[in-house]
């Protein structure tokens, strides 16, 4: 997940009650371009009154700050929802049309019988140099290399990106699950730093400003972090198949992907405005924390085709299927390639 949570965020309660509804003025739609030639055509006509229910708080704020929100050619009901567990729950409740997640939630949703498709993919340039996560080490625990993870208690969330990262890290270290103790613990807010500080676990993947806060609060007690040395950067938009089967919503989603890419570029080109308008104004962070996060993000990358993306996703599926005793699924089936070129084309065309 790429959205930055507050350091002590309130637990998600009722999905529908959390909606902050914004109706966006309609304008003439841009034609949504299809992806692969054999993928079929994406509808381009957005009927008047079409509404998308979107769980993508970061993009919402970027669209607001940039003024791009006034150009969206459909109406929006914004939901303060992000990440796998929340979006899947909202999809099942028929309360959300599209959500912003990492690479694991679409896999997990498929395994639980929910048909979804990825419609946009974004990454980081130099992903190993700009990781989302670091491995947090509890005070008093000696871990300096990945090999030192042997015998340690590691926080593990199987349905989230953090869980997949743990399995990748073990694989990179030449370790098996049996060589460590996986403590199942959902990653919400500061749950992992708290678990580390209280020594419920020895190791946990922590991200964003939580890394900075964890070391500041507990470094004097011996808390440390180490890099995992892997790429952990996927950021996707995904939607239920039932939504994609609706021609009006599919056309609107094509336009949303376009503006999602433009919003990402605006954020990168306006770091001071983003820090003040998002991190400080809405996330409860200070300007120093905001700058830390901007520096950590580096530059974004939106590939013009998904061939390599699908190969990496298949490797992740195969690892998770083997380690979690799940059926193997085809990564290709998780992507709606009608949307493949939209985001990259939006950046080159404007």
C-alpha positions as CSV (number, residue, x, y, z in Angstrom):
1,X,0.0,0.0,0.0
2,X,1.4,3.5,-0.9
3,X,-1.0,5.7,1.0
4,X,0.5,7.1,4.1
5,X,-1.5,6.6,7.3
6,X,-1.5,8.7,10.3
7,X,1.0,7.5,12.9
8,X,-2.0,6.4,15.1
9,X,-4.9,6.1,12.8
10,X,-8.4,5.3,14.0
11,X,-9.6,1.8,13.2
12,X,-11.8,1.5,10.2
13,X,-15.4,1.2,11.3
14,X,-18.3,1.4,9.0
15,X,-17.4,1.6,5.3
16,X,-20.4,3.5,4.1
17,X,-20.3,5.9,7.0
18,X,-16.7,6.8,6.2
19,X,-17.6,8.1,2.7
20,X,-16.8,11.7,2.1
21,X,-19.0,12.4,-0.9
22,X,-17.9,14.8,-3.5
23,X,-19.8,15.5,-6.7
24,X,-17.5,16.5,-9.5
25,X,-18.6,18.7,-12.4
26,X,-19.0,17.0,-15.7
27,X,-17.0,17.8,-18.8
28,X,-16.5,16.3,-22.2
29,X,-14.8,12.9,-21.9
30,X,-11.5,12.1,-23.4
31,X,-11.5,8.8,-25.4
32,X,-10.2,5.9,-23.4
33,X,-7.7,3.9,-25.4
34,X,-7.7,0.1,-25.4
35,X,-4.7,-1.9,-24.1
36,X,-3.5,-4.9,-26.0
37,X,-4.9,-5.4,-29.5
38,X,-6.6,-8.7,-28.5
39,X,-8.0,-7.3,-25.3
40,X,-11.3,-6.0,-26.8
41,X,-12.4,-2.4,-26.8
42,X,-12.9,-0.3,-23.7
43,X,-16.2,1.6,-23.8
44,X,-15.5,5.3,-24.3
45,X,-19.0,6.8,-23.8
46,X,-19.7,8.1,-20.3
47,X,-23.4,8.6,-19.9
48,X,-24.5,11.7,-18.0
49,X,-25.0,11.0,-14.3
50,X,-22.4,8.2,-14.2
51,X,-21.0,7.9,-10.7
52,X,-17.8,6.1,-9.5
53,X,-17.2,5.2,-5.9
54,X,-13.5,5.6,-5.4
55,X,-11.2,4.5,-2.6
56,X,-8.0,6.3,-3.4
57,X,-7.4,9.1,-0.8
58,X,-4.0,10.1,-2.1
59,X,-5.1,10.6,-5.7
60,X,-8.2,12.4,-4.4
61,X,-6.1,14.9,-2.6
62,X,-3.7,15.3,-5.6
63,X,-6.6,16.0,-7.9
64,X,-8.0,18.6,-5.5
65,X,-4.7,20.4,-5.0
66,X,-3.9,20.4,-8.7
67,X,-7.4,21.5,-9.8
68,X,-7.6,18.4,-12.1
69,X,-10.6,17.2,-10.1
70,X,-12.8,19.8,-11.9
71,X,-12.0,18.1,-15.2
72,X,-13.3,14.6,-14.3
73,X,-16.1,13.7,-16.8
74,X,-18.2,11.8,-14.2
75,X,-19.4,12.2,-10.7
76,X,-17.5,10.8,-7.8
77,X,-18.3,9.5,-4.3
78,X,-14.9,9.5,-2.5
79,X,-14.3,6.9,0.2
80,X,-11.6,7.2,2.8
81,X,-10.5,3.6,2.1
82,X,-7.2,2.2,1.0
83,X,-5.3,-1.1,1.3
84,X,-6.4,-4.7,0.8
85,X,-8.6,-5.6,3.7
86,X,-10.7,-2.4,3.5
87,X,-11.2,-2.4,-0.2
88,X,-12.1,-6.1,-0.4
89,X,-14.6,-5.6,2.4
90,X,-16.1,-2.6,0.5
91,X,-16.2,-4.5,-2.8
92,X,-18.1,-7.4,-1.1
93,X,-20.5,-4.8,0.4
94,X,-21.1,-3.3,-3.1
95,X,-19.9,0.0,-1.6
96,X,-16.9,0.7,-3.8
97,X,-16.1,0.6,-7.5
98,X,-12.3,0.9,-7.5
99,X,-9.5,0.9,-4.9
100,X,-5.8,1.6,-4.5
101,X,-3.7,-1.2,-3.3
102,X,-0.3,-3.0,-3.7
103,X,0.1,-6.3,-5.6
104,X,-1.3,-8.8,-3.0
105,X,-5.0,-7.8,-2.5
106,X,-6.0,-8.7,-6.0
107,X,-4.5,-12.2,-5.5
108,X,-6.0,-12.6,-2.1
109,X,-9.4,-11.4,-3.3
110,X,-9.3,-14.0,-6.2
111,X,-8.5,-16.8,-3.8
112,X,-11.5,-15.8,-1.6
113,X,-13.9,-16.0,-4.5
114,X,-14.1,-12.3,-5.4
115,X,-13.5,-11.6,-9.1
116,X,-11.4,-8.5,-9.5
117,X,-9.0,-7.0,-12.1
118,X,-6.1,-4.7,-12.0
119,X,-6.6,-1.6,-14.2
120,X,-3.5,0.5,-13.5
121,X,0.1,-0.2,-12.4
122,X,2.6,2.2,-11.0
123,X,6.1,1.6,-9.6
124,X,9.2,3.4,-8.4
125,X,12.3,4.1,-10.4
126,X,15.3,2.6,-8.6
127,X,13.0,0.6,-6.4
128,X,15.7,-1.1,-4.3
129,X,17.2,2.3,-3.5
130,X,13.7,3.7,-2.7
131,X,11.9,0.9,-0.9
132,X,8.5,1.3,0.7
133,X,9.4,-1.0,3.6
134,X,12.4,-1.6,5.9
135,X,12.7,-4.5,8.4
136,X,12.2,-3.1,11.9
137,X,14.2,-4.9,14.5
138,X,12.9,-5.0,18.1
139,X,15.1,-3.5,20.9
140,X,17.7,-6.0,22.1
141,X,17.4,-8.3,19.0
142,X,20.5,-8.9,17.0
143,X,19.6,-8.9,13.3
144,X,22.2,-7.3,10.9
145,X,21.7,-9.4,7.8
146,X,18.8,-11.4,6.3
147,X,20.5,-14.6,7.4
148,X,20.1,-13.5,11.0
149,X,16.4,-13.9,10.6
150,X,16.7,-17.6,11.3
151,X,14.9,-18.4,14.6
152,X,13.2,-15.0,14.9
153,X,9.6,-14.2,15.4
154,X,8.4,-12.2,12.4
155,X,5.1,-10.3,12.1
156,X,3.1,-11.7,9.2
157,X,-0.1,-10.6,7.4
158,X,-0.9,-13.1,4.7
159,X,-3.5,-11.0,2.9
160,X,-1.3,-7.8,2.7
161,X,1.8,-6.7,0.8
162,X,3.8,-6.9,4.1
163,X,3.1,-10.7,4.2
164,X,4.3,-11.3,0.7
165,X,7.4,-9.3,1.4
166,X,8.2,-11.4,4.4
167,X,8.0,-14.6,2.2
168,X,10.2,-12.9,-0.4
169,X,12.7,-12.0,2.2
170,X,12.9,-15.5,3.6
171,X,13.3,-16.8,0.0
172,X,16.1,-14.3,-0.6
173,X,17.8,-15.4,2.6
174,X,17.6,-19.1,1.7
175,X,15.2,-19.7,4.7
176,X,12.0,-21.6,4.9
177,X,8.9,-20.8,7.0
178,X,10.0,-23.5,9.4
179,X,13.2,-21.7,10.1
180,X,11.3,-18.8,11.7
181,X,8.1,-18.2,13.7
182,X,5.5,-16.3,11.7
183,X,3.2,-14.3,14.0
184,X,0.0,-13.5,12.2
185,X,-0.7,-9.8,12.8
186,X,-2.6,-7.5,10.5
187,X,-0.7,-4.3,9.7
188,X,-2.8,-1.4,10.6
189,X,-1.5,2.1,11.5
190,X,1.3,1.7,14.0
191,X,0.5,-1.9,14.9
192,X,3.9,-3.3,13.8
193,X,6.1,-0.6,15.5
194,X,4.1,-1.2,18.7
195,X,4.5,-4.9,18.4
196,X,8.2,-4.5,18.0
197,X,8.6,-2.0,20.9
198,X,6.6,-4.3,23.2
199,X,8.7,-7.3,21.9
200,X,5.7,-9.3,20.8
201,X,7.7,-9.9,17.6
202,X,11.4,-9.7,16.8
203,X,11.1,-8.4,13.2
204,X,8.4,-6.6,11.3
205,X,8.2,-4.8,7.9
206,X,7.5,-1.1,8.6
207,X,7.0,1.6,6.1
208,X,7.0,5.3,5.4
209,X,7.2,7.7,8.3
210,X,6.7,4.9,10.7
211,X,10.4,3.9,10.1
212,X,11.5,7.4,11.2
213,X,9.2,7.5,14.2
214,X,10.2,4.0,15.3
215,X,13.9,4.8,15.4
216,X,13.3,8.2,17.0
217,X,11.1,6.7,19.8
218,X,12.9,3.4,20.4
219,X,16.4,3.8,19.0
220,X,17.8,4.7,22.4
221,X,16.5,1.3,23.6
222,X,18.3,-0.6,20.9
223,X,15.6,-0.6,18.1
224,X,17.1,-0.7,14.6
225,X,16.1,-1.3,11.0
226,X,17.8,-3.0,8.1
227,X,17.1,-2.9,4.3
228,X,15.6,-6.0,2.8
229,X,17.2,-5.4,-0.6
230,X,14.2,-6.3,-2.7
231,X,11.8,-4.4,-4.9
232,X,8.5,-3.8,-3.0
233,X,7.0,-1.0,-5.1
234,X,3.8,-2.1,-6.9
235,X,0.9,0.3,-6.7
236,X,-2.3,-0.7,-8.4
237,X,-5.8,0.3,-9.1
238,X,-8.2,-2.6,-9.1
239,X,-11.9,-3.1,-9.5
240,X,-14.5,-5.8,-9.2
241,X,-15.3,-7.7,-12.4
242,X,-19.0,-6.7,-12.0
243,X,-18.1,-3.0,-12.1
244,X,-15.9,-3.6,-15.2
245,X,-18.8,-5.3,-16.9
246,X,-20.9,-2.1,-16.7
247,X,-20.1,-0.1,-19.8
248,X,-20.7,3.3,-18.2
249,X,-18.5,2.5,-15.2
250,X,-15.8,0.9,-17.4
251,X,-15.6,4.0,-19.5
252,X,-15.4,6.2,-16.4
253,X,-12.7,4.0,-15.0
254,X,-10.7,4.5,-18.2
255,X,-10.8,8.3,-17.6
256,X,-10.0,7.9,-13.9
257,X,-6.8,5.9,-14.8
258,X,-5.8,8.8,-17.0
259,X,-6.3,11.4,-14.3
260,X,-4.6,9.1,-11.8
261,X,-1.4,9.2,-13.9
262,X,-1.7,13.0,-14.3
263,X,-2.1,13.4,-10.5
264,X,1.0,11.3,-9.9
265,X,3.0,13.6,-12.1
266,X,1.6,16.7,-10.4
267,X,2.7,15.3,-7.0
268,X,6.2,14.7,-8.3
269,X,6.5,18.1,-9.9
270,X,5.0,20.0,-6.9
271,X,6.6,18.5,-3.7
272,X,6.2,21.6,-1.5
273,X,2.5,21.9,-2.3
274,X,2.1,18.2,-1.8
275,X,3.8,18.2,1.6
276,X,1.7,21.1,2.8
277,X,-1.6,20.1,1.3
278,X,-1.5,16.4,1.9
279,X,1.0,15.3,4.6
280,X,0.6,18.3,6.8
281,X,-3.0,19.3,6.1
282,X,-4.6,15.8,6.1
283,X,-2.2,13.3,7.5
284,X,-1.3,15.1,10.7
285,X,2.4,15.0,9.9
286,X,4.9,17.9,10.1
287,X,6.8,19.3,7.1
288,X,9.9,17.5,8.1
289,X,8.1,14.1,8.0
290,X,6.5,15.1,4.7
291,X,9.9,15.9,3.2
292,X,11.2,12.5,4.5
293,X,8.4,10.7,2.7
294,X,8.9,12.7,-0.6
295,X,12.6,11.8,-0.5
296,X,11.9,8.2,0.2
297,X,9.5,7.9,-2.7
298,X,11.9,8.9,-5.3
299,X,10.5,9.1,-8.9
300,X,7.5,7.2,-10.1
301,X,7.4,4.9,-13.1
302,X,4.4,3.9,-15.1
303,X,5.3,1.2,-17.7
304,X,3.8,1.5,-21.2
305,X,3.0,-2.3,-21.2
306,X,2.4,-4.9,-18.6
307,X,4.4,-7.8,-19.8
308,X,7.2,-7.5,-17.2
309,X,4.6,-6.6,-14.6
310,X,2.7,-9.8,-15.2
311,X,5.9,-11.9,-15.0
312,X,6.7,-10.4,-11.6
313,X,3.1,-10.9,-10.5
314,X,3.2,-14.5,-11.5
315,X,6.4,-15.1,-9.5
316,X,4.6,-13.6,-6.5
317,X,1.6,-15.8,-7.0
318,X,3.7,-18.9,-7.3
319,X,5.6,-18.1,-4.1
320,X,2.4,-17.4,-2.2
321,X,0.6,-20.4,-3.5
322,X,3.4,-22.7,-2.5
323,X,4.0,-21.2,1.0
324,X,0.3,-20.6,1.9
325,X,-1.0,-23.8,0.3
326,X,-3.2,-21.9,-2.2
327,X,-4.1,-22.8,-5.8
328,X,-1.9,-21.4,-8.5
329,X,-3.7,-18.8,-10.6
330,X,-2.6,-17.1,-13.8
331,X,-1.3,-13.6,-13.3
332,X,-2.5,-12.7,-16.8
333,X,-6.1,-13.3,-15.6
334,X,-5.8,-10.6,-12.9
335,X,-5.1,-7.7,-15.4
336,X,-7.7,-6.0,-17.6
337,X,-5.5,-5.2,-20.5
338,X,-8.0,-2.8,-22.1
339,X,-6.6,-0.3,-19.6
340,X,-2.9,-1.1,-20.3
341,X,-1.7,1.9,-22.2
342,X,-4.0,4.6,-20.8
343,X,-1.8,5.9,-17.9
344,X,1.4,5.9,-19.9
345,X,-0.3,7.6,-22.9
346,X,-1.7,10.3,-20.6
347,X,1.8,11.3,-19.5
348,X,3.2,11.4,-23.0
349,X,0.1,13.2,-24.5
350,X,0.1,16.2,-22.1
